[in-house]
Amino acid sequence: MAQQKEAAVVGMWVFLVTEILFFGGLFAAYMVYRIWYFDAFAEASRSLSLFWGGLNTAVLIGSSLTMAMAVRSAQTNKRTATVNWLVLTMILGAVFLGVKVIEYADKFEHHHVPGYNFQWASHEAPAAGAPSTLLGAGEHAPATEGAAAAEGHRELSLNADQLQLTTQIYFSLYFTMTGLHALHMIVGIGIMLVITWMAWKGKFDDQYYTPVEMAGLYWHFVDIVWIFLFPLLYLVERHV
């Protein structure tokens, strides 16, 4: 039994390392494009809802707690508590996915999905050939670099056509990263459905709870990925 648990733990960590490398590559690509097109990324980020993003962050932090309680209950041979905590974790996961559906629907409604129908109408984007405008200056007016630097503002150096193109890069990364994360959430909920059924049938006790523990590791990993996604996607120069 001990050898089986050790093998399961090692296997799970190997899997998680590959997942870290996978998401790490996406994060690296995002950071490169963010450096290249910071103004466009900051502009596009402001179209995301801090309320929904913050709510989902709180929901996932709560789900990490309930998952930890499920593992602890399994370790102490508390069948009913294990089932209850697992169900609560799945409910929180479903709430997270529901919020993402709301956010995605808003992006479709406003044509922020990259592709042929993509539209980006920004009050901060100057027309082609027009002078730059100040980011974060409220009512924007043409200004020189010196004035912008003196007031502590960043100039928006992209014209409307350039902003239309570069904001698509942001939303391509947004949908790729959040979509893959949501897919991992769905897989996690599916795993927990099986684990919950096993717990209800009394398959676990204080000597055997490895499946619950491995599901917990996976779920915590998915939560941590979102903890990185939230500031990267939602908080790009939000103070501007």
Contacts in CASP RR format, 6 or more apart in sequence:
PFRMAT RR
TARGET T0000
AUTHOR 0000-0000-0000
METHOD contacts of the structure
MODEL  1
MAQQKEAAVVGMWVFLVTEILFFGGLFAAYMVYRIWYFDAFAEASRSLSL
FWGGLNTAVLIGSSLTMAMAVRSAQTNKRTATVNWLVLTMILGAVFLGVK
VIEYADKFEHHHVPGYNFQWASHEAPAAGAPSTLLGAGEHAPATEGAAAA
EGHRELSLNADQLQLTTQIYFSLYFTMTGLHALHMIVGIGIMLVITWMAW
KGKFDDQYYTPVEMAGLYWHFVDIVWIFLFPLLYLVERHV
1 207 0 8 1.000
1 208 0 8 1.000
4 210 0 8 1.000
5 210 0 8 1.000
8 210 0 8 1.000
8 214 0 8 1.000
9 210 0 8 1.000
9 213 0 8 1.000
9 214 0 8 1.000
12 214 0 8 1.000
12 217 0 8 1.000
12 218 0 8 1.000
13 217 0 8 1.000
16 217 0 8 1.000
16 218 0 8 1.000
16 221 0 8 1.000
19 184 0 8 1.000
19 221 0 8 1.000
20 221 0 8 1.000
23 177 0 8 1.000
23 180 0 8 1.000
23 225 0 8 1.000
23 228 0 8 1.000
26 173 0 8 1.000
26 176 0 8 1.000
26 177 0 8 1.000
26 180 0 8 1.000
27 228 0 8 1.000
27 232 0 8 1.000
29 173 0 8 1.000
30 173 0 8 1.000
30 177 0 8 1.000
30 232 0 8 1.000
31 232 0 8 1.000
33 41 0 8 1.000
33 169 0 8 1.000
33 170 0 8 1.000
33 173 0 8 1.000
34 41 0 8 1.000
34 232 0 8 1.000
34 236 0 8 1.000
37 158 0 8 1.000
37 166 0 8 1.000
37 169 0 8 1.000
37 170 0 8 1.000
38 236 0 8 1.000
38 237 0 8 1.000
39 135 0 8 1.000
39 154 0 8 1.000
39 156 0 8 1.000
39 157 0 8 1.000
39 158 0 8 1.000
39 163 0 8 1.000
40 158 0 8 1.000
40 162 0 8 1.000
40 163 0 8 1.000
40 166 0 8 1.000
40 167 0 8 1.000
40 169 0 8 1.000
40 170 0 8 1.000
41 166 0 8 1.000
41 170 0 8 1.000
41 236 0 8 1.000
42 135 0 8 1.000
42 154 0 8 1.000
42 236 0 8 1.000
42 237 0 8 1.000
42 240 0 8 1.000
43 122 0 8 1.000
43 124 0 8 1.000
43 125 0 8 1.000
43 135 0 8 1.000
43 156 0 8 1.000
43 163 0 8 1.000
43 167 0 8 1.000
44 112 0 8 1.000
44 120 0 8 1.000
44 167 0 8 1.000
44 170 0 8 1.000
44 171 0 8 1.000
44 174 0 8 1.000
44 236 0 8 1.000
45 170 0 8 1.000
45 233 0 8 1.000
45 234 0 8 1.000
45 235 0 8 1.000
45 236 0 8 1.000
45 237 0 8 1.000
45 238 0 8 1.000
46 238 0 8 1.000
47 110 0 8 1.000
47 112 0 8 1.000
48 103 0 8 1.000
48 174 0 8 1.000
48 233 0 8 1.000
48 234 0 8 1.000
49 103 0 8 1.000
49 106 0 8 1.000
50 234 0 8 1.000
50 238 0 8 1.000
52 99 0 8 1.000
52 102 0 8 1.000
52 103 0 8 1.000
53 99 0 8 1.000
53 103 0 8 1.000
53 230 0 8 1.000
53 234 0 8 1.000
54 230 0 8 1.000
54 234 0 8 1.000
55 99 0 8 1.000
56 96 0 8 1.000
56 99 0 8 1.000
56 100 0 8 1.000
56 226 0 8 1.000
56 230 0 8 1.000
57 226 0 8 1.000
57 227 0 8 1.000
57 230 0 8 1.000
59 92 0 8 1.000
59 93 0 8 1.000
59 95 0 8 1.000
59 96 0 8 1.000
59 99 0 8 1.000
60 92 0 8 1.000
60 93 0 8 1.000
60 96 0 8 1.000
60 222 0 8 1.000
60 223 0 8 1.000
60 226 0 8 1.000
60 227 0 8 1.000
61 223 0 8 1.000
62 92 0 8 1.000
63 89 0 8 1.000
63 92 0 8 1.000
63 93 0 8 1.000
63 96 0 8 1.000
63 219 0 8 1.000
63 223 0 8 1.000
64 219 0 8 1.000
64 220 0 8 1.000
64 223 0 8 1.000
66 85 0 8 1.000
66 88 0 8 1.000
66 89 0 8 1.000
66 92 0 8 1.000
67 85 0 8 1.000
67 86 0 8 1.000
67 89 0 8 1.000
67 215 0 8 1.000
67 216 0 8 1.000
67 219 0 8 1.000
67 220 0 8 1.000
68 216 0 8 1.000
68 220 0 8 1.000
69 81 0 8 1.000
69 85 0 8 1.000
70 81 0 8 1.000
70 82 0 8 1.000
70 85 0 8 1.000
70 86 0 8 1.000
70 89 0 8 1.000
70 212 0 8 1.000
70 216 0 8 1.000
71 209 0 8 1.000
71 212 0 8 1.000
71 213 0 8 1.000
71 216 0 8 1.000
73 81 0 8 1.000
73 82 0 8 1.000
73 85 0 8 1.000
74 82 0 8 1.000
74 199 0 8 1.000
74 204 0 8 1.000
74 209 0 8 1.000
74 212 0 8 1.000
74 213 0 8 1.000
75 206 0 8 1.000
75 209 0 8 1.000
76 206 0 8 1.000
77 204 0 8 1.000
77 205 0 8 1.000
77 206 0 8 1.000
79 199 0 8 1.000
79 200 0 8 1.000
79 202 0 8 1.000
79 204 0 8 1.000
82 199 0 8 1.000
82 204 0 8 1.000
82 212 0 8 1.000
83 196 0 8 1.000
83 199 0 8 1.000
83 200 0 8 1.000
86 192 0 8 1.000
86 195 0 8 1.000
86 196 0 8 1.000
86 199 0 8 1.000
86 212 0 8 1.000
87 196 0 8 1.000
89 192 0 8 1.000
89 219 0 8 1.000
90 189 0 8 1.000
90 192 0 8 1.000
90 193 0 8 1.000
90 196 0 8 1.000
93 185 0 8 1.000
93 189 0 8 1.000
94 189 0 8 1.000
96 185 0 8 1.000
97 182 0 8 1.000
97 185 0 8 1.000
97 186 0 8 1.000
100 178 0 8 1.000
100 179 0 8 1.000
100 182 0 8 1.000
104 175 0 8 1.000
107 113 0 8 1.000
107 171 0 8 1.000
107 175 0 8 1.000
110 119 0 8 1.000
111 117 0 8 1.000
111 118 0 8 1.000
111 119 0 8 1.000
112 118 0 8 1.000
112 119 0 8 1.000
112 120 0 8 1.000
112 171 0 8 1.000
113 171 0 8 1.000
113 175 0 8 1.000
114 168 0 8 1.000
114 171 0 8 1.000
114 172 0 8 1.000
114 175 0 8 1.000
115 168 0 8 1.000
118 164 0 8 1.000
118 168 0 8 1.000
118 171 0 8 1.000
119 164 0 8 1.000
120 163 0 8 1.000
120 164 0 8 1.000
120 167 0 8 1.000
120 168 0 8 1.000
122 160 0 8 1.000
122 163 0 8 1.000
123 140 0 8 1.000
124 133 0 8 1.000
124 135 0 8 1.000
124 136 0 8 1.000
124 140 0 8 1.000
124 156 0 8 1.000
125 156 0 8 1.000
125 158 0 8 1.000
125 159 0 8 1.000
125 160 0 8 1.000
125 163 0 8 1.000
126 132 0 8 1.000
126 133 0 8 1.000
126 156 0 8 1.000
126 159 0 8 1.000
126 160 0 8 1.000
127 159 0 8 1.000
127 160 0 8 1.000
128 159 0 8 1.000
128 160 0 8 1.000
128 161 0 8 1.000
129 159 0 8 1.000
130 142 0 8 1.000
130 159 0 8 1.000
131 142 0 8 1.000
131 143 0 8 1.000
132 142 0 8 1.000
132 143 0 8 1.000
132 155 0 8 1.000
132 156 0 8 1.000
132 157 0 8 1.000
133 140 0 8 1.000
133 141 0 8 1.000
133 142 0 8 1.000
133 143 0 8 1.000
133 155 0 8 1.000
133 156 0 8 1.000
134 140 0 8 1.000
134 141 0 8 1.000
134 143 0 8 1.000
134 148 0 8 1.000
134 151 0 8 1.000
134 153 0 8 1.000
134 154 0 8 1.000
134 155 0 8 1.000
134 156 0 8 1.000
135 153 0 8 1.000
135 154 0 8 1.000
135 155 0 8 1.000
135 156 0 8 1.000
135 237 0 8 1.000
135 240 0 8 1.000
136 153 0 8 1.000
136 240 0 8 1.000
137 143 0 8 1.000
137 151 0 8 1.000
137 153 0 8 1.000
143 153 0 8 1.000
143 155 0 8 1.000
145 155 0 8 1.000
148 154 0 8 1.000
148 155 0 8 1.000
153 240 0 8 1.000
154 237 0 8 1.000
154 240 0 8 1.000
156 163 0 8 1.000
158 166 0 8 1.000
174 233 0 8 1.000
177 229 0 8 1.000
177 233 0 8 1.000
178 229 0 8 1.000
178 233 0 8 1.000
181 222 0 8 1.000
181 225 0 8 1.000
181 226 0 8 1.000
181 229 0 8 1.000
184 222 0 8 1.000
184 225 0 8 1.000
185 222 0 8 1.000
188 215 0 8 1.000
188 218 0 8 1.000
188 219 0 8 1.000
188 222 0 8 1.000
191 215 0 8 1.000
191 218 0 8 1.000
192 215 0 8 1.000
192 219 0 8 1.000
195 211 0 8 1.000
195 212 0 8 1.000
195 215 0 8 1.000
198 204 0 8 1.000
198 211 0 8 1.000
199 212 0 8 1.000
203 211 0 8 1.000
204 211 0 8 1.000
204 212 0 8 1.000
END
